[in-house]
Amino acid sequence: MLIRVEIPIDAPGIDALLRRSFHGNGEADLVKDLREDGLLTLGVVATDEEGQIVGYAAFSPVAVAGEELQWVGLAPLAVDEAYRGQGLAKKLVYEGLDSLNEFGYAAVVTLGEAALYQRFGFVPAAQFGLRCAWPDTEAHFLIHPLADDALNGVSGLVEYHERFNRAF
């Protein structure tokens, strides 16, 4: 298993994985649109022995209370069904967090299964006065600070790109 940053030739394999992993085409279309608009901050892939894409994590910019603060959102995260339960999601997320930290990003937010993301070091964003635009998501909206001062004086609405609203 190889974990690495995505390269342009990976796009069809990522698209196929996302279409297999999620009901509907929302996630696949979202990633395609973000990539075409230059809004993918980072994509991390896992490939099997034959070079097929079997895991993917996407990171794209978010604004906090209307400001750009070097924060990104993690979404989507996908692992091929045959490879689930083997720690691959954790490896993808950690590779992404390490790379983003090296590039000077301050924090990563995500909206998803709290128990899963808390195993990766994410904590509820609400405890820092942060929320996302979608209703009834407080328990599932999480943050992973990368910089020591990432949360100093920051609170309010965390906004994903408008493409996320159209995708779901």
Salt bridges, closest charged atoms under 4 A:
GLU6 OE2 - ARG35 NE 3.20
ASP10 OD2 - ARG4 NH1 2.63
ASP15 OD2 - ARG19 NE 2.74
ASP29 OD1 - ARG19 NH2 2.88
ASP33 OD2 - ARG163 NH1 3.47
GLU36 OE2 - LYS32 NZ 3.35
ASP37 OD2 - ARG163 NE 2.62
ASP80 OD1 - ARG20 NH2 2.77
GLU162 OE2 - ARG166 NH2 3.09
